[in-house]
Structure formats: C-alpha cells, structure tokens
C-alpha cells in the first residue's frame, strides 16, 4: 500500500492488485491485532535489530523514517502511542485503524484498487516484442497502457526463464487479462501466515525472470526441543529472565542429522511500489552479527519473557533468538541456557540460598524453593539436582547447593530446530539483495521491475522493525517509480 501511495505522486496512474477480498490481511494480525507499526528508536538501535543485510537498507530507512510513517498514519486520523521498548501502536490498539488510514491515503492519491484479482505472471519485452517466461501469448486482452502496477498477493505463474529481457512490460492476471505498464512493484511478502495470502508468489516471479533468490526459512518463530521438561512445564511463563543460545558438541558421526522442522517450504509472493536517491546523512555503524559465536560458544543472548510449550519454548526472547540462530539449527542442535535469577550474580544468589536455609532449616527443599521459583518449576529443579524430595533444607550439602545454583543460573534445554512457516511471524530469505539497486529497489537485470518488503532477503527482530522495513522499502520503490517516469 505504501508503494502504491508513493508511486501515485506527480499524477501517475497507479493500480494496486490484491488477490484477497480486502487490503492488509497480514497487517491486521500483526502485534496480536494491535499493529506494532514501527519503533521510535534511533537509527543506531534500528540497525542493531536488523538481522539480515542491514547495510542494504540505509537508503530506504533514511528515505522514509519511523517519524514519517507515524506522521502519515496520524494525518489520516489515527493517533499513535509509544510503549515499552519504543514500540509504536495506534492509540486505539486496533490494527484495522491503521489499515483504514492507509486506505484513506490510497483514495486521496487516486490509486485504483483491484480486490480479488490474482496476478499470474509478470512479463517483459525485448525490442518490439513481448516475451513471457515461456515465450507464450498473454490471453485475449491488453488494457490501460502506461500504468504503474501495484500487485499485492498476486498468484504464481507458469515455469520458465525470461531470456535477456529489456524491460518490464506489465502483468497477466489469472483470468487471462493483460495489463501493460511502465513499472511493476512486487511487495507480496514471504511464505509465513499463508492464510493472509503470503504464498510465495513474488519469489516465484523472481525465479522465473532469472532473478536470484536465497533459501527461505521461518523466522521469529518458536523453538523445538526434545527435552521432556518442556511438556512438564507447558504453559509456564517466565518474565525477566536472561537467555543464552550456545553450542552443543555433537557426538561423532551425528553432524547434520538435526534439521529444522519446517511446515511447507514453498517459495513466496507479489505487490507493487520506492524512496528516491542517495542519502547524504551520516550512516550508523552496523554491529557484528550476534549469530557469530564468542569465546564461550554463545551465539545469542537476550533478556525478557518466554513461555514453555508442549513442543519446546516460545515468547519474545525466543522468537528473536530463532531469527539469529536458525541457520545454525539447520546443521546441529544447540543449548538454550536460562538464567532464572539474572538480577543476582552467583555469590549473591548463594548468599540468598544460605539465608533461606538458615531461616527454615526444617522445611523440605521443595517448600523452601517456593520463595525463589514458580511452583510448577520446583519439581523439575529438584529432580535435576538429584536432591531427594523429602530432604530438609538444613541437610543440603555444599555440593547440592552448588547444583541448585547451577540450575537457577543456567537451566539448560536442548534445542533441535524451529517450528514451521505456519507459526513464523516473518520469512527469512527472499530476493537476493545483490540483484536489487539499494537506492531505488529496482531489479538490476530488468528495468521497471521493483521489489519491496518481506519478499526481499531482509529481516529484523520483533519490535516494529520489520514493518518499518516494509514501509521504507515500499516507499523507496514507489518514489523511484514516480521520479523515473
């Protein structure tokens, strides 16, 4: 939608094609229906939270900022608010209000919106002839020459490769209708939440036109464990914990046996819109990817909330961890280490244990631990330390106390993969950014063809960062179209 709005500037005729019955189906479910539309943080923080190809996004994020999307939404009658972590939401907590605001702006810019309209193919022309991905005709009708097209959630077409295309020429709809255009912007998202129309169409279009794509994997997704403590603790939510994901030494001969549990790995989707020109502003430095191990074998660490499930673990810190270590989990299992008492170092926690023991020496250990842990977790901790259930606190040995400390500061769970695309908030992977001009979002091989949003191989952590990437790349593509024609 942002791409179409930007492309409609300067009086251009813009058509937005949406295969769903309404606009913004995925936007409607973001932020649990509240729509975390961006993040109010500075650029340094933004780039630290981008997982894949942050440098590619400099022009886009500077060209259309978090302040600009807030201004656009509020201009269309939807006030916003900032919550913990800089997360920006509509004041109403209703994602439908954000969709209505964007719809109003589409109407103001006189964008033609075509609902229930599936795009089957993008075609190009070389010299004076039109060639398709299979060098075949395009149905029985050509309409509205000279349009800019915004095709959202378009359907996939037929297989083949376009040979040396000169430029984009338009699209063919599923009903066979040909729509010629000067530009096409693909903004169809990835393959997560397929019920919203994200079914991999844009990735398929790119492949058929000879544009490289990278491997797709679920991101911001729960993690899978075969540890029996997870079903025992199912439903238990932990707040204010620190997690670390670290290496696990694989037994000889088992390397590569563990694989990601991906539900349906089809390629992804289509939509249309740009930000103009190079930015002269100073660029922030991009920190090293935390996916790379440090000297202690830690691949990722974070602080926040998580929850145990019947299959493993989920929650905000877990979803972010999955985006950072998903590639590693395709090769081997890893260890999730949970610090249940991050506010206390080991010496302070040991002192706390000694104080509890001294205060209640005749209490059974499990009852003493009620002062420190959720009740549901106590039997698991006691079992892991090997302390008999009926043992009294005053009888705890120094070694048993050390084991208790270890379990409280480093509760370990073996992680063997991620859940699939059906549970992933976003898709990691997509159109290779080396194929795209970062200043315009235009495909290097095919003038007039643009890509924006989740269809690109760019992604970020939770907090409104992914939506801002979508807004900024869409605006950049639409602005480039508007300026070029």
TILO-425303 format. One record per residue (C-alpha): residue number from 1; residue in one letter; x negated, y negated, z. Coordinates in nm, 3 decimals. Each point is the difference from the previous one (the first is absolute). Last residue first. Example, Ala and Ser with C-alpha at 12.3 -4.5 7.8 and 13.67 -1.06 7.14 Angstrom:
BEGIN
{r 2 s {-1.367 0.106 0.714}}
{r 1 a {0.137 0.344 0.066}}
***
This chain:
BEGIN
{r 485 x {-0.853 -0.841 -1.522}}
{r 484 x {-0.317 0.042 0.205}}
{r 483 x {0.108 -0.212 0.298}}
{r 482 x {0.329 0.182 0.058}}
{r 481 x {-0.158 0.342 -0.038}}
{r 480 x {-0.280 -0.096 0.239}}
{r 479 x {0.256 -0.132 0.248}}
{r 478 x {0.195 0.324 -0.014}}
{r 477 x {-0.311 0.213 0.057}}
{r 476 x {-0.120 -0.216 0.288}}
{r 475 x {0.345 -0.005 0.160}}
{r 474 x {0.020 0.378 -0.015}}
{r 473 x {-0.353 0.037 0.137}}
{r 472 x {0.081 -0.235 0.288}}
{r 471 x {0.344 0.138 0.090}}
{r 470 x {-0.114 0.365 -0.015}}
{r 469 x {-0.316 -0.070 0.200}}
{r 468 x {0.216 -0.190 0.251}}
{r 467 x {0.224 0.306 0.025}}
{r 466 x {-0.301 0.217 0.076}}
{r 465 x {-0.129 -0.235 0.271}}
{r 464 x {0.324 -0.020 0.196}}
{r 463 x {-0.141 0.161 0.315}}
{r 462 x {-0.098 0.353 -0.100}}
{r 461 x {-0.335 0.070 -0.167}}
{r 460 x {-0.088 -0.084 -0.358}}
{r 459 x {0.020 0.127 -0.356}}
{r 458 x {-0.145 -0.056 -0.347}}
{r 457 x {-0.021 0.245 -0.292}}
{r 456 x {0.274 -0.180 -0.194}}
{r 455 x {0.359 0.128 -0.027}}
{r 454 x {0.046 -0.138 0.351}}
{r 453 x {0.019 -0.357 -0.121}}
{r 452 x {-0.067 -0.138 -0.347}}
{r 451 x {-0.091 0.117 -0.352}}
{r 450 x {-0.011 -0.208 -0.319}}
{r 449 x {0.021 0.079 -0.374}}
{r 448 x {-0.027 -0.299 -0.235}}
{r 447 x {-0.345 0.090 -0.125}}
{r 446 x {-0.065 0.376 0.013}}
{r 445 x {-0.348 0.129 0.086}}
{r 444 x {-0.080 -0.241 0.283}}
{r 443 x {0.341 0.044 0.160}}
{r 442 x {0.117 -0.337 0.136}}
{r 441 x {0.011 -0.060 0.376}}
{r 440 x {-0.102 -0.363 -0.073}}
{r 439 x {-0.316 -0.079 0.199}}
{r 438 x {-0.071 0.365 0.095}}
{r 437 x {-0.005 0.106 -0.366}}
{r 436 x {0.110 0.366 0.017}}
{r 435 x {-0.160 0.325 -0.120}}
{r 434 x {-0.260 -0.010 0.277}}
{r 433 x {0.299 -0.018 0.237}}
{r 432 x {0.079 0.364 -0.078}}
{r 431 x {0.380 0.029 -0.019}}
{r 430 x {0.115 0.199 0.302}}
{r 429 x {-0.147 0.124 0.327}}
{r 428 x {0.148 -0.007 0.348}}
{r 427 x {0.379 0.011 0.006}}
{r 426 x {0.202 -0.176 0.269}}
{r 425 x {0.226 0.069 0.298}}
{r 424 x {-0.068 0.372 -0.024}}
{r 423 x {0.269 0.240 0.124}}
{r 422 x {0.121 0.130 -0.338}}
{r 421 x {-0.356 -0.036 -0.130}}
{r 420 x {-0.125 0.282 0.219}}
{r 419 x {-0.114 0.053 0.356}}
{r 418 x {-0.371 -0.025 0.066}}
{r 417 x {-0.275 0.252 0.062}}
{r 416 x {-0.178 0.232 0.245}}
{r 415 x {-0.020 -0.201 0.322}}
{r 414 x {-0.142 0.172 0.309}}
{r 413 x {0.111 -0.168 0.322}}
{r 412 x {-0.226 -0.132 0.275}}
{r 411 x {0.085 -0.188 0.320}}
{r 410 x {-0.315 -0.212 0.047}}
{r 409 x {0.027 -0.232 0.301}}
{r 408 x {0.267 0.190 0.195}}
{r 407 x {-0.122 0.346 -0.100}}
{r 406 x {-0.363 -0.088 0.074}}
{r 405 x {0.090 -0.147 0.338}}
{r 404 x {0.192 0.313 0.091}}
{r 403 x {-0.297 0.212 -0.101}}
{r 402 x {-0.228 -0.209 0.222}}
{r 401 x {0.244 0.040 0.288}}
{r 400 x {-0.007 0.375 -0.052}}
{r 399 x {-0.381 -0.008 0.012}}
{r 398 x {0.000 -0.206 0.323}}
{r 397 x {0.239 0.248 0.157}}
{r 396 x {0.369 -0.066 0.063}}
{r 395 x {0.105 0.147 0.337}}
{r 394 x {0.138 -0.327 0.140}}
{r 393 x {0.242 -0.023 -0.292}}
{r 392 x {0.162 0.331 0.083}}
{r 391 x {-0.004 0.293 -0.239}}
{r 390 x {0.346 0.135 -0.090}}
{r 389 x {-0.034 -0.045 -0.376}}
{r 388 x {-0.350 0.155 -0.012}}
{r 387 x {-0.253 -0.242 -0.158}}
{r 386 x {-0.117 0.125 -0.340}}
{r 385 x {-0.062 -0.352 -0.126}}
{r 384 x {0.210 0.056 -0.311}}
{r 383 x {0.289 0.145 0.200}}
{r 382 x {0.007 -0.297 0.235}}
{r 381 x {0.008 -0.242 -0.294}}
{r 380 x {0.280 0.191 -0.174}}
{r 379 x {0.204 0.034 0.321}}
{r 378 x {-0.037 -0.378 0.061}}
{r 377 x {0.107 -0.123 -0.344}}
{r 376 x {0.376 0.021 0.045}}
{r 375 x {-0.023 -0.177 0.335}}
{r 374 x {-0.155 -0.312 -0.158}}
{r 373 x {-0.344 -0.055 0.155}}
{r 372 x {-0.188 -0.178 0.279}}
{r 371 x {0.216 -0.008 0.313}}
{r 370 x {0.163 0.327 -0.105}}
{r 369 x {-0.352 0.148 0.013}}
{r 368 x {0.031 0.061 0.375}}
{r 367 x {0.304 0.218 -0.062}}
{r 366 x {-0.187 0.223 -0.243}}
{r 365 x {-0.296 0.020 0.238}}
{r 364 x {0.214 0.135 0.284}}
{r 363 x {0.019 -0.248 0.284}}
{r 362 x {-0.191 0.079 0.318}}
{r 361 x {-0.284 -0.245 -0.067}}
{r 360 x {0.237 -0.292 -0.064}}
{r 359 x {-0.177 -0.334 0.057}}
{r 358 x {-0.352 0.148 -0.027}}
{r 357 x {0.085 0.174 -0.326}}
{r 356 x {0.161 -0.316 -0.143}}
{r 355 x {-0.305 -0.208 0.098}}
{r 354 x {-0.237 0.256 -0.148}}
{r 353 x {0.196 -0.011 -0.325}}
{r 352 x {-0.014 -0.380 -0.009}}
{r 351 x {-0.377 0.005 0.061}}
{r 350 x {-0.037 0.245 -0.288}}
{r 349 x {0.206 -0.237 -0.214}}
{r 348 x {-0.228 -0.292 0.086}}
{r 347 x {-0.312 0.203 -0.077}}
{r 346 x {0.146 0.133 -0.325}}
{r 345 x {0.102 -0.345 -0.129}}
{r 344 x {0.350 -0.119 0.077}}
{r 343 x {0.225 -0.205 -0.232}}
{r 342 x {-0.013 0.282 -0.258}}
{r 341 x {0.190 0.245 0.223}}
{r 340 x {0.149 0.261 -0.233}}
{r 339 x {-0.301 -0.005 -0.232}}
{r 338 x {0.113 0.219 -0.286}}
{r 337 x {-0.243 0.192 -0.225}}
{r 336 x {0.130 0.121 -0.335}}
{r 335 x {-0.242 0.255 -0.145}}
{r 334 x {-0.040 0.063 -0.372}}
{r 333 x {0.082 0.282 -0.240}}
{r 332 x {-0.187 0.028 -0.331}}
{r 331 x {-0.007 -0.117 -0.361}}
{r 330 x {0.342 -0.152 -0.060}}
{r 329 x {-0.017 -0.136 0.354}}
{r 328 x {-0.295 -0.219 -0.099}}
{r 327 x {0.205 -0.169 -0.271}}
{r 326 x {0.281 -0.071 0.244}}
{r 325 x {-0.236 -0.157 0.255}}
{r 324 x {0.079 -0.372 -0.024}}
{r 323 x {0.361 0.019 -0.113}}
{r 322 x {0.071 0.271 0.256}}
{r 321 x {-0.148 -0.214 0.278}}
{r 320 x {0.248 -0.277 -0.082}}
{r 319 x {0.291 0.241 0.034}}
{r 318 x {-0.143 0.136 0.326}}
{r 317 x {-0.037 -0.345 0.158}}
{r 316 x {0.361 -0.088 -0.087}}
{r 315 x {0.171 0.327 0.105}}
{r 314 x {-0.042 0.364 -0.101}}
{r 313 x {-0.146 0.324 0.133}}
{r 312 x {0.017 0.372 -0.077}}
{r 311 x {0.266 0.226 -0.150}}
{r 310 x {0.258 0.004 0.282}}
{r 309 x {-0.075 -0.364 0.073}}
{r 308 x {-0.216 -0.192 0.248}}
{r 307 x {0.022 -0.379 -0.001}}
{r 306 x {-0.246 -0.287 -0.038}}
{r 305 x {-0.048 -0.359 0.117}}
{r 304 x {-0.294 -0.239 0.001}}
{r 303 x {-0.380 -0.011 -0.026}}
{r 302 x {-0.213 0.107 -0.295}}
{r 301 x {-0.296 0.214 -0.101}}
{r 300 x {-0.118 0.145 -0.329}}
{r 299 x {-0.272 0.227 -0.138}}
{r 298 x {-0.180 0.072 0.328}}
{r 297 x {-0.299 0.233 -0.050}}
{r 296 x {-0.199 -0.149 0.286}}
{r 295 x {-0.241 -0.187 -0.230}}
{r 294 x {0.285 -0.159 -0.193}}
{r 293 x {0.205 0.168 -0.266}}
{r 292 x {0.129 -0.181 -0.303}}
{r 291 x {0.378 -0.033 0.000}}
{r 290 x {-0.051 -0.326 0.181}}
{r 289 x {-0.061 -0.158 -0.339}}
{r 288 x {-0.262 -0.267 0.049}}
{r 287 x {0.135 -0.349 0.051}}
{r 286 x {0.102 -0.226 -0.286}}
{r 285 x {-0.151 -0.346 0.015}}
{r 284 x {0.242 -0.283 -0.042}}
{r 283 x {0.011 -0.186 -0.328}}
{r 282 x {-0.055 -0.372 -0.013}}
{r 281 x {0.261 -0.169 -0.211}}
{r 280 x {-0.057 -0.066 -0.370}}
{r 279 x {0.264 0.243 -0.112}}
{r 278 x {0.000 0.133 -0.351}}
{r 277 x {0.302 -0.033 -0.225}}
{r 276 x {0.367 0.058 0.027}}
{r 275 x {0.195 0.230 0.221}}
{r 274 x {0.221 0.272 -0.180}}
{r 273 x {0.457 0.288 -0.131}}
{r 272 x {0.169 0.348 -0.111}}
{r 271 x {0.103 0.335 0.153}}
{r 270 x {-0.085 0.377 -0.052}}
{r 269 x {-0.080 0.367 0.202}}
{r 268 x {-0.231 0.301 0.143}}
{r 267 x {-0.161 0.339 -0.057}}
{r 266 x {0.146 0.319 0.135}}
{r 265 x {-0.156 0.145 0.315}}
{r 264 x {0.299 0.160 0.171}}
{r 263 x {-0.034 0.054 0.374}}
{r 262 x {-0.369 -0.037 0.082}}
{r 261 x {-0.142 0.206 0.284}}
{r 260 x {-0.362 -0.108 -0.031}}
{r 259 x {-0.248 0.279 -0.020}}
{r 258 x {-0.211 0.202 0.239}}
{r 257 x {-0.204 0.266 -0.175}}
{r 256 x {-0.259 -0.249 -0.125}}
{r 255 x {-0.279 0.129 0.220}}
{r 254 x {0.088 0.330 0.165}}
{r 253 x {-0.317 0.196 -0.084}}
{r 252 x {-0.190 -0.091 0.315}}
{r 251 x {0.223 -0.138 0.272}}
{r 250 x {0.091 -0.364 -0.052}}
{r 249 x {-0.146 -0.257 0.240}}
{r 248 x {0.279 -0.242 0.088}}
{r 247 x {-0.051 -0.363 -0.085}}
{r 246 x {0.173 -0.281 0.185}}
{r 245 x {0.327 -0.186 0.010}}
{r 244 x {0.018 -0.225 0.304}}
{r 243 x {0.306 -0.116 0.187}}
{r 242 x {0.052 -0.260 0.271}}
{r 241 x {0.324 0.004 0.192}}
{r 240 x {0.227 -0.290 0.084}}
{r 239 x {0.326 0.189 -0.039}}
{r 238 x {0.053 0.376 -0.020}}
{r 237 x {0.330 0.142 -0.123}}
{r 236 x {0.097 0.356 0.088}}
{r 235 x {0.253 0.136 -0.248}}
{r 234 x {-0.178 0.331 -0.052}}
{r 233 x {-0.250 0.070 0.281}}
{r 232 x {0.031 0.379 -0.018}}
{r 231 x {0.029 -0.022 -0.381}}
{r 230 x {-0.332 -0.191 -0.004}}
{r 229 x {-0.180 0.212 0.262}}
{r 228 x {-0.008 0.300 -0.233}}
{r 227 x {-0.278 -0.152 -0.211}}
{r 226 x {0.068 0.064 -0.371}}
{r 225 x {0.000 -0.371 -0.067}}
{r 224 x {0.152 -0.214 -0.276}}
{r 223 x {-0.037 -0.379 -0.020}}
{r 222 x {0.279 -0.248 -0.068}}
{r 221 x {-0.019 -0.232 -0.306}}
{r 220 x {-0.128 -0.348 -0.069}}
{r 219 x {-0.135 0.152 -0.321}}
{r 218 x {0.107 0.289 -0.225}}
{r 217 x {-0.253 0.088 -0.272}}
{r 216 x {-0.031 -0.088 -0.367}}
{r 215 x {-0.319 0.060 -0.199}}
{r 214 x {-0.119 -0.295 -0.204}}
{r 213 x {0.144 -0.134 -0.324}}
{r 212 x {-0.168 -0.074 -0.330}}
{r 211 x {0.184 -0.190 -0.273}}
{r 210 x {0.038 0.204 -0.321}}
{r 209 x {0.352 -0.121 -0.078}}
{r 208 x {0.152 0.330 0.109}}
{r 207 x {-0.186 -0.020 0.331}}
{r 206 x {0.126 -0.351 0.070}}
{r 205 x {0.360 0.098 -0.075}}
{r 204 x {-0.027 0.300 0.233}}
{r 203 x {-0.138 -0.217 0.281}}
{r 202 x {0.287 -0.243 -0.055}}
{r 201 x {0.260 0.278 0.015}}
{r 200 x {-0.121 0.156 0.324}}
{r 199 x {0.336 0.068 0.163}}
{r 198 x {0.054 -0.308 0.212}}
{r 197 x {0.377 -0.027 -0.054}}
{r 196 x {0.102 -0.063 0.361}}
{r 195 x {0.076 0.371 0.051}}
{r 194 x {-0.362 0.063 -0.096}}
{r 193 x {-0.117 -0.134 0.335}}
{r 192 x {-0.372 0.024 -0.090}}
{r 191 x {-0.102 0.036 -0.364}}
{r 190 x {-0.163 -0.336 -0.074}}
{r 189 x {0.146 -0.340 -0.079}}
{r 188 x {0.185 -0.103 -0.314}}
{r 187 x {-0.167 -0.330 -0.080}}
{r 186 x {-0.086 0.021 -0.371}}
{r 185 x {-0.005 -0.339 -0.173}}
{r 184 x {0.074 -0.003 -0.373}}
{r 183 x {-0.092 -0.287 -0.229}}
{r 182 x {0.095 -0.152 -0.336}}
{r 181 x {0.316 0.205 -0.024}}
{r 180 x {0.200 0.238 -0.216}}
{r 179 x {0.288 0.193 0.153}}
{r 178 x {0.083 0.325 -0.178}}
{r 177 x {0.313 0.193 0.101}}
{r 176 x {-0.031 0.376 0.018}}
{r 175 x {0.227 0.049 0.302}}
{r 174 x {-0.306 0.053 0.220}}
{r 173 x {-0.123 -0.346 -0.093}}
{r 172 x {-0.288 -0.059 -0.238}}
{r 171 x {-0.241 -0.274 0.095}}
{r 170 x {-0.189 -0.288 -0.156}}
{r 169 x {-0.286 -0.090 -0.234}}
{r 168 x {-0.315 0.029 0.212}}
{r 167 x {-0.316 -0.084 -0.184}}
{r 166 x {-0.258 0.135 -0.245}}
{r 165 x {0.035 0.365 0.089}}
{r 164 x {-0.302 0.221 -0.066}}
{r 163 x {0.183 0.334 -0.009}}
{r 162 x {0.296 0.036 0.236}}
{r 161 x {-0.025 0.329 0.184}}
{r 160 x {0.272 0.265 0.031}}
{r 159 x {0.282 0.120 0.222}}
{r 158 x {0.354 -0.127 -0.008}}
{r 157 x {0.147 -0.264 0.227}}
{r 156 x {0.039 -0.055 0.374}}
{r 155 x {0.287 -0.199 0.145}}
{r 154 x {-0.015 -0.364 0.103}}
{r 153 x {-0.007 -0.096 0.368}}
{r 152 x {-0.025 -0.369 -0.082}}
{r 151 x {-0.055 -0.123 -0.355}}
{r 150 x {-0.071 -0.372 -0.016}}
{r 149 x {-0.009 -0.089 -0.368}}
{r 148 x {-0.114 -0.320 -0.166}}
{r 147 x {0.210 -0.058 -0.306}}
{r 146 x {-0.111 -0.102 -0.349}}
{r 145 x {0.242 0.216 -0.197}}
{r 144 x {0.338 0.050 0.161}}
{r 143 x {0.111 0.337 -0.138}}
{r 142 x {-0.122 0.288 -0.212}}
{r 141 x {0.238 0.288 -0.052}}
{r 140 x {0.017 0.354 -0.133}}
{r 139 x {-0.248 0.202 0.197}}
{r 138 x {-0.370 -0.061 0.042}}
{r 137 x {-0.172 0.186 -0.279}}
{r 136 x {-0.291 0.241 0.057}}
{r 135 x {-0.377 -0.036 0.028}}
{r 134 x {-0.004 0.213 0.317}}
{r 133 x {-0.099 -0.271 0.251}}
{r 132 x {0.172 -0.240 -0.233}}
{r 131 x {-0.129 -0.195 -0.296}}
{r 130 x {0.152 -0.317 -0.140}}
{r 129 x {-0.141 -0.131 -0.326}}
{r 128 x {-0.124 -0.341 -0.108}}
{r 127 x {-0.354 0.010 0.146}}
{r 126 x {0.015 0.242 0.291}}
{r 125 x {0.313 -0.005 0.207}}
{r 124 x {0.073 0.122 0.348}}
{r 123 x {0.279 0.193 0.165}}
{r 122 x {0.109 0.045 0.358}}
{r 121 x {0.229 0.298 0.050}}
{r 120 x {0.310 0.135 0.169}}
{r 119 x {0.128 -0.305 0.183}}
{r 118 x {0.310 0.067 0.208}}
{r 117 x {0.280 -0.252 0.031}}
{r 116 x {0.237 0.042 0.294}}
{r 115 x {-0.043 -0.373 0.064}}
{r 114 x {-0.112 -0.252 -0.265}}
{r 113 x {-0.093 -0.337 0.151}}
{r 112 x {-0.040 -0.302 -0.231}}
{r 111 x {-0.219 -0.258 0.177}}
{r 110 x {0.153 -0.348 0.008}}
{r 109 x {-0.264 -0.142 0.238}}
{r 108 x {0.274 -0.094 0.248}}
{r 107 x {0.153 0.346 -0.041}}
{r 106 x {-0.330 0.169 0.077}}
{r 105 x {-0.038 -0.235 0.297}}
{r 104 x {0.341 0.101 0.133}}
{r 103 x {-0.094 0.368 -0.041}}
{r 102 x {-0.317 -0.061 0.198}}
{r 101 x {0.198 -0.148 0.287}}
{r 100 x {0.256 0.282 -0.018}}
{r 99 x {-0.279 0.258 0.025}}
{r 98 x {-0.143 -0.180 0.303}}
{r 97 x {0.344 -0.005 0.163}}
{r 96 x {0.045 0.372 -0.068}}
{r 95 x {-0.314 0.064 0.205}}
{r 94 x {0.195 -0.101 0.310}}
{r 93 x {-0.184 -0.095 0.321}}
{r 92 x {0.202 -0.326 -0.004}}
{r 91 x {-0.313 -0.211 0.053}}
{r 90 x {-0.149 0.161 -0.313}}
{r 89 x {-0.320 0.173 0.101}}
{r 88 x {-0.369 -0.098 0.014}}
{r 87 x {-0.253 0.220 0.179}}
{r 86 x {-0.279 -0.206 0.157}}
{r 85 x {-0.104 0.284 0.232}}
{r 84 x {0.300 -0.053 0.224}}
{r 83 x {0.286 -0.187 -0.167}}
{r 82 x {0.035 -0.294 -0.239}}
{r 81 x {0.344 -0.126 -0.101}}
{r 80 x {0.176 -0.080 -0.327}}
{r 79 x {0.287 -0.217 -0.121}}
{r 78 x {0.194 0.122 -0.307}}
{r 77 x {0.174 -0.269 -0.205}}
{r 76 x {-0.174 0.017 -0.336}}
{r 75 x {-0.267 -0.251 0.097}}
{r 74 x {-0.074 0.229 0.295}}
{r 73 x {-0.089 0.289 -0.230}}
{r 72 x {-0.219 -0.215 -0.225}}
{r 71 x {-0.177 -0.166 0.293}}
{r 70 x {-0.069 0.338 0.162}}
{r 69 x {-0.139 0.128 -0.331}}
{r 68 x {-0.218 -0.310 -0.026}}
{r 67 x {-0.139 0.023 0.353}}
{r 66 x {-0.108 0.360 -0.057}}
{r 65 x {-0.196 -0.120 -0.301}}
{r 64 x {0.044 0.001 -0.377}}
{r 63 x {-0.317 -0.084 -0.189}}
{r 62 x {-0.234 0.074 0.290}}
{r 61 x {0.144 0.349 0.037}}
{r 60 x {-0.003 0.068 -0.374}}
{r 59 x {-0.345 -0.143 -0.068}}
{r 58 x {-0.165 0.195 0.284}}
{r 57 x {0.186 0.328 -0.063}}
{r 56 x {-0.272 0.190 -0.188}}
{r 55 x {-0.231 -0.053 0.296}}
{r 54 x {0.233 0.203 0.223}}
{r 53 x {-0.026 0.317 -0.212}}
{r 52 x {0.168 0.250 0.236}}
{r 51 x {0.057 -0.038 0.374}}
{r 50 x {0.112 -0.360 0.042}}
{r 49 x {0.024 -0.085 0.371}}
{r 48 x {-0.337 -0.171 0.022}}
{r 47 x {0.101 -0.207 -0.303}}
{r 46 x {0.303 -0.140 0.174}}
{r 45 x {-0.188 -0.073 0.322}}
{r 44 x {-0.256 -0.212 -0.184}}
{r 43 x {0.281 -0.166 -0.196}}
{r 42 x {0.176 -0.130 0.309}}
{r 41 x {0.293 0.176 0.168}}
{r 40 x {0.368 -0.080 -0.056}}
{r 39 x {0.083 0.344 -0.138}}
{r 38 x {0.254 0.069 -0.272}}
{r 37 x {0.357 0.118 -0.067}}
{r 36 x {0.047 0.228 0.299}}
{r 35 x {0.345 0.089 -0.129}}
{r 34 x {0.246 0.074 0.286}}
{r 33 x {0.138 0.326 -0.143}}
{r 32 x {-0.249 0.218 0.183}}
{r 31 x {-0.280 -0.238 -0.108}}
{r 30 x {0.075 0.079 -0.362}}
{r 29 x {0.334 0.166 -0.081}}
{r 28 x {0.153 -0.281 -0.210}}
{r 27 x {-0.327 -0.072 -0.179}}
{r 26 x {0.020 0.351 -0.139}}
{r 25 x {0.344 -0.065 -0.148}}
{r 24 x {-0.089 -0.352 -0.115}}
{r 23 x {0.241 -0.054 -0.288}}
{r 22 x {0.324 0.190 -0.051}}
{r 21 x {0.142 0.294 -0.197}}
{r 20 x {-0.349 0.137 -0.058}}
{r 19 x {-0.179 0.008 -0.336}}
{r 18 x {-0.100 -0.364 0.027}}
{r 17 x {-0.100 -0.200 -0.309}}
{r 16 x {-0.085 -0.368 0.051}}
{r 15 x {0.032 -0.222 -0.306}}
{r 14 x {-0.188 -0.328 -0.028}}
{r 13 x {0.052 -0.283 -0.248}}
{r 12 x {-0.273 -0.256 0.059}}
{r 11 x {0.104 -0.349 0.112}}
{r 10 x {-0.329 -0.114 0.150}}
{r 9 x {0.031 0.247 0.286}}
{r 8 x {0.185 0.325 -0.065}}
{r 7 x {-0.320 0.204 0.045}}
{r 6 x {-0.020 -0.102 0.369}}
{r 5 x {0.355 0.113 0.076}}
{r 4 x {-0.047 0.323 -0.198}}
{r 3 x {-0.318 0.085 0.187}}
{r 2 x {0.161 -0.080 0.334}}
{r 1 x {0.284 0.241 -0.082}}
***
